[in-house]
Every structure is written in structure tokens, then in C-alpha cells.
């Protein structure tokens, strides 16, 4: 459903004020306009007051679960709503993550104290609009989202009846192909969503994997999301109190992160769909003899060359020791923290300080990500057919000296 179609079905008026979406409401005998964020904050404030009265205690923090296809702008707006509602968001994660926690996937094997156990799970939300399938793993209390796929090809007729068995299997194969996980490595299947769809999905998945799906946990998908977020908040509190069994959540980078080489190539440092928080490094070197400056362009994208990828920023290194090309080793570090902030730093042996660049969370919708990946695949195919490398010389560029270090 488009925004315009949704507006026509809403019981209130949506207006445009200087390019900003506002909602017209009538309160205290007068009409006024408010932003969607303000409305959400009002609801959150009401929930906060209700919960405080019930618990007879002050609530100051919140764990937020959002749709997995939320762009960064939407996530930032949600964080702003939490602040406006008088709370601090201590963690924000996707709805499939919450469902996984509700099924206790992140602690079911940890509690048994099994050494070096790691479980991999399919979490499938049949949904009321677009089915979504996620691959998650747990390792002694650490819960990781390895990848998510959404079935945008499902027809309206399928939405009203049952899901195509072949399409369900296609989603599974697509999901497993990203992180290159073999089907026999999947330990359990978790189903949530429309009960009429779940029965067929359960039959197909159990037949495909040759194992039973985990039993439903007794409430709807929305309730599972809320329950999982509440459990995560409890574990974060235990973590703060130095309890070793607190669950930690990690998400994944939407696109490759890397640098431009001297020939216009794209050297990937942190690959697409890589779980963060994480820190990786790459060693680069000068591309010319006696080069005393270096420009390191930080890129994000899916293209094999720098062309077409998004520039996030630039590190300018000056005063490099003059040496033959390829001799000087420059360490470049990429770090993505739990808040999706990218920190890039660079330095070389013999220098005490480093150049550093801090880059906030990037803004992409799921459609934009899929479009970028598709465009890069098409460009790569055309380049092979036409013999076009799309590489260009870069002034003060660098070349990769050593492989990526985790």
C-alpha cells in the first residue's frame, strides 16, 4: 500500500506543512496539527504512565523493536519518539530478533552449560502482508541476525489463501545462500504470524528440513515481539549488574564498507550482511614512489569498482615518509559500534597518533539496498561482456598491501 492509499483510509486528515507531514487533530475545542513523531510520543507517554502506575515504579529506559526493513531515517525518528516520550532507548532491534528471543533461542542452550555450542535457526513470520524469513544464530547467550529476506513476489491472492510451497523453499534457499549456510546446519524452525498461513508453512519447512518446528509460544506475532523486547530489557539490566548470562544482540551491515584503490577499485573491509559491533583492518600502501600524501575515500555500496558506490567521507594523510611505492605500510581500521556508527582510522608505523573519521548511521531503505545490489550485478555482467573494467587513476591513491584482518 502506498502512502497516498494509506492516507485515504485514515480516519483523520494528513496535511503538508512546508514539506513536513502533519496530522490534523481536534483537541480542547480547537484544531491543531502535530507530527507523526509527536503522536507516537503521546502514545508512548500514556503507556509509560500506565506501566508506572501498575508497577508502582519509575520507568526510564526502553527496548524498541522495529520492522526489519526500517531505514536509518525511520530508526532515528523512532529514537527521537522515545526521547520525546520521556525514555531512553537502550537497544533497538528488528522484530524477527524479538521473536527469536521470545522463543529463548539465545539462552536455551546456554542455560544447559553446553561448551562451544552454537545454534542456527530459521525464524519465519508469515505476516499479514509480506512474509519475512530470518536466519539467526545463538552462541552462549549471544544472539546474531545473519540475514533476512522478504517475499515481495507474493500475490494478493496468495496473501488471502496460503503461501506457495515452492516460494517458501525459494526463500529458504535465498536466505541460506547469503551467509553460505548449509541446510543441515539449521537446528530449529520458528514460525509466527497468521495461523492459517503457519500451518502450511510448517508442513513445507518440516518436510524440507526433516525436523519439527518449535511449538508456538502461546501468543500472536505482535505479542511475541513485545515479549521478546521485554526479555531483552531484563537481560540488559542483568548485564548491567554483571550477570554473565545477559543476551547481547547484533545486527548486520546493509552494504559493503571499504576504500577506493589507486586504480578506482573498491577494496571491501567489512562485507555486506556482516554482524556488528565489529572491527576489521586492512593494510594499504602508497601507489607511487616518494608519495608523501594519501587520500583514502571511505565507500559504501555493492559495486566492485568505486564508481557507483556512495562516498561516506575522506581521510587525508599528510607527511608520509618518502619511500618507494608499496613499501610503506598504512593501517586502516574500520569499526562499526552497536549504534551503527562507523569509525575509520589510519596511521603508519613510527607515528604515534592516527587520523580518524566518525560517520553516523547511513540511510537506506530495503528497496534501495536491493536496487543497488541489482544494479551492481548488472554492471559487472556488462563489464565482463564488453571488457570494460571501469577503473580510473586516482591522485594520491593507495593500494591494498595485505588481506583483511578480523
Secondary structure, DSSP 4 states (H G I P E B T S, - for coil): --HHHHHHHSSSEEEEETTEEEEEEEETTEEEEE-HHHHHHHHHHHHHHHHHHHHTS---EEEEEE-TT--HHHHHHHHHHHHHTT-EEEEEEEHHHHHHHHTTTTTTTTTTT-TT-EEEEEEEE--SSS-EEEEEEEETTEEEEEEEEE-TT--HHHHHS---HHHHHHHHHHHHHHTT--GGG--EEEEES-HHHHHHHHHHHHHHHTSPPPPP-SS-HHHHHHHHHHHHHHHHHHHHTT-TT--EEEEE-SSEEEEE-TTSBEEEEE-TT-EESEEEEEEEEESSTT--EEEEEEEEES-SBSTTSEEEEEEEEES-----TTTS-EEEEEEE-TT--EEEEEEETT-SS-EEEEEPPP---HHHHHHHHHHHHHHHHHHHHHT-------TT-EEEEEEEE-
